[in-house]
Amino acid sequence: MSTRNVTLAGRFSSCYAVCFSILLLTATGCILGDGGTEFRGNVFDEDYKPIVGADVTMLSDPANKKRLLPSWTIQTIAEGKFRIRRGHAPVKGGIILEVEMVGYEPYSKRYEAGDIYANLFIVLKKKKPEVEDLTK
């Protein structure tokens, strides 16, 4: 093999590496960025005790023309912590963040898409016990 062929092979592999790197960075931007939305925070009860195992769901505002497919749910971990993110959220429009736990009133709030919301402090209120109607 001549020196010229080795040089061309080296240039081709360098070009291939550069193209692959660009493709990888583009794909990463599509997954983690590009209008993505992220929520981080903690969920507490009314006594400010962490709630572990609460469902945290991110879904598209029904008013959006472009919806997230599908909704995304995780559970809080130790200290009531959660982190949920989603790429390709609608650039204009809203994201609904819902938090639910058995025995508590559900939390639901609309946020603008495409941002990072860190240090959220969500307090769930206990459900009031239902009183049975004994007059029937």
Contacts in CASP RR format, 6 or more apart in sequence:
PFRMAT RR
TARGET T0000
AUTHOR 0000-0000-0000
METHOD contacts of the structure
MODEL  1
MSTRNVTLAGRFSSCYAVCFSILLLTATGCILGDGGTEFRGNVFDEDYKP
IVGADVTMLSDPANKKRLLPSWTIQTIAEGKFRIRRGHAPVKGGIILEVE
MVGYEPYSKRYEAGDIYANLFIVLKKKKPEVEDLTK
30 87 0 8 1.000
30 88 0 8 1.000
31 87 0 8 1.000
32 85 0 8 1.000
32 87 0 8 1.000
33 87 0 8 1.000
34 87 0 8 1.000
34 88 0 8 1.000
35 87 0 8 1.000
35 88 0 8 1.000
35 89 0 8 1.000
35 91 0 8 1.000
35 113 0 8 1.000
35 114 0 8 1.000
36 85 0 8 1.000
36 86 0 8 1.000
36 87 0 8 1.000
36 88 0 8 1.000
36 89 0 8 1.000
36 113 0 8 1.000
36 114 0 8 1.000
37 58 0 8 1.000
37 85 0 8 1.000
37 86 0 8 1.000
37 87 0 8 1.000
37 89 0 8 1.000
37 95 0 8 1.000
37 111 0 8 1.000
37 113 0 8 1.000
37 114 0 8 1.000
37 115 0 8 1.000
37 116 0 8 1.000
37 117 0 8 1.000
38 83 0 8 1.000
38 84 0 8 1.000
38 85 0 8 1.000
38 86 0 8 1.000
38 115 0 8 1.000
38 116 0 8 1.000
38 117 0 8 1.000
38 118 0 8 1.000
39 56 0 8 1.000
39 58 0 8 1.000
39 82 0 8 1.000
39 83 0 8 1.000
39 84 0 8 1.000
39 85 0 8 1.000
39 97 0 8 1.000
39 111 0 8 1.000
39 117 0 8 1.000
39 120 0 8 1.000
40 81 0 8 1.000
40 82 0 8 1.000
40 83 0 8 1.000
40 116 0 8 1.000
40 117 0 8 1.000
40 118 0 8 1.000
40 119 0 8 1.000
40 120 0 8 1.000
41 81 0 8 1.000
41 82 0 8 1.000
41 83 0 8 1.000
41 118 0 8 1.000
41 119 0 8 1.000
41 120 0 8 1.000
41 121 0 8 1.000
41 122 0 8 1.000
42 50 0 8 1.000
42 76 0 8 1.000
42 79 0 8 1.000
42 80 0 8 1.000
42 81 0 8 1.000
42 82 0 8 1.000
42 120 0 8 1.000
42 121 0 8 1.000
42 122 0 8 1.000
43 50 0 8 1.000
43 51 0 8 1.000
43 54 0 8 1.000
43 56 0 8 1.000
43 76 0 8 1.000
43 80 0 8 1.000
43 82 0 8 1.000
43 99 0 8 1.000
43 101 0 8 1.000
43 122 0 8 1.000
43 123 0 8 1.000
43 124 0 8 1.000
44 50 0 8 1.000
44 51 0 8 1.000
44 80 0 8 1.000
44 121 0 8 1.000
44 122 0 8 1.000
44 123 0 8 1.000
44 124 0 8 1.000
45 51 0 8 1.000
45 104 0 8 1.000
45 123 0 8 1.000
45 124 0 8 1.000
45 126 0 8 1.000
46 123 0 8 1.000
46 124 0 8 1.000
46 125 0 8 1.000
46 126 0 8 1.000
48 123 0 8 1.000
50 76 0 8 1.000
50 78 0 8 1.000
50 79 0 8 1.000
50 80 0 8 1.000
50 81 0 8 1.000
51 76 0 8 1.000
51 80 0 8 1.000
51 101 0 8 1.000
51 104 0 8 1.000
51 124 0 8 1.000
52 76 0 8 1.000
52 77 0 8 1.000
52 78 0 8 1.000
52 79 0 8 1.000
52 80 0 8 1.000
53 75 0 8 1.000
53 76 0 8 1.000
53 77 0 8 1.000
53 80 0 8 1.000
53 101 0 8 1.000
54 75 0 8 1.000
54 76 0 8 1.000
54 80 0 8 1.000
54 82 0 8 1.000
54 99 0 8 1.000
54 100 0 8 1.000
54 101 0 8 1.000
54 104 0 8 1.000
54 124 0 8 1.000
55 73 0 8 1.000
55 74 0 8 1.000
55 75 0 8 1.000
55 98 0 8 1.000
55 99 0 8 1.000
55 100 0 8 1.000
55 101 0 8 1.000
56 73 0 8 1.000
56 74 0 8 1.000
56 75 0 8 1.000
56 76 0 8 1.000
56 82 0 8 1.000
56 84 0 8 1.000
56 97 0 8 1.000
56 98 0 8 1.000
56 99 0 8 1.000
57 71 0 8 1.000
57 72 0 8 1.000
57 73 0 8 1.000
57 96 0 8 1.000
57 97 0 8 1.000
57 98 0 8 1.000
57 99 0 8 1.000
57 100 0 8 1.000
58 68 0 8 1.000
58 71 0 8 1.000
58 72 0 8 1.000
58 73 0 8 1.000
58 84 0 8 1.000
58 86 0 8 1.000
58 95 0 8 1.000
58 96 0 8 1.000
58 97 0 8 1.000
59 68 0 8 1.000
59 71 0 8 1.000
59 72 0 8 1.000
59 95 0 8 1.000
59 96 0 8 1.000
59 98 0 8 1.000
60 66 0 8 1.000
60 67 0 8 1.000
60 68 0 8 1.000
60 71 0 8 1.000
60 89 0 8 1.000
60 90 0 8 1.000
60 94 0 8 1.000
60 95 0 8 1.000
60 96 0 8 1.000
61 93 0 8 1.000
61 94 0 8 1.000
61 95 0 8 1.000
61 96 0 8 1.000
61 110 0 8 1.000
63 93 0 8 1.000
63 94 0 8 1.000
64 90 0 8 1.000
64 93 0 8 1.000
64 94 0 8 1.000
64 113 0 8 1.000
65 90 0 8 1.000
66 90 0 8 1.000
67 90 0 8 1.000
68 86 0 8 1.000
68 88 0 8 1.000
68 89 0 8 1.000
68 90 0 8 1.000
68 95 0 8 1.000
72 84 0 8 1.000
72 86 0 8 1.000
74 82 0 8 1.000
74 83 0 8 1.000
74 84 0 8 1.000
75 82 0 8 1.000
76 82 0 8 1.000
86 95 0 8 1.000
89 95 0 8 1.000
89 113 0 8 1.000
89 114 0 8 1.000
90 113 0 8 1.000
91 113 0 8 1.000
91 114 0 8 1.000
92 113 0 8 1.000
93 112 0 8 1.000
93 113 0 8 1.000
94 110 0 8 1.000
94 111 0 8 1.000
94 112 0 8 1.000
94 113 0 8 1.000
95 110 0 8 1.000
95 111 0 8 1.000
95 112 0 8 1.000
95 113 0 8 1.000
95 114 0 8 1.000
96 108 0 8 1.000
96 109 0 8 1.000
96 110 0 8 1.000
96 111 0 8 1.000
97 107 0 8 1.000
97 108 0 8 1.000
97 109 0 8 1.000
97 111 0 8 1.000
97 117 0 8 1.000
97 120 0 8 1.000
98 106 0 8 1.000
98 107 0 8 1.000
98 108 0 8 1.000
99 106 0 8 1.000
99 107 0 8 1.000
99 108 0 8 1.000
99 122 0 8 1.000
99 124 0 8 1.000
100 106 0 8 1.000
100 107 0 8 1.000
101 124 0 8 1.000
103 126 0 8 1.000
103 127 0 8 1.000
104 124 0 8 1.000
104 125 0 8 1.000
104 126 0 8 1.000
104 127 0 8 1.000
105 124 0 8 1.000
105 125 0 8 1.000
105 126 0 8 1.000
105 127 0 8 1.000
106 124 0 8 1.000
107 122 0 8 1.000
107 124 0 8 1.000
111 117 0 8 1.000
END
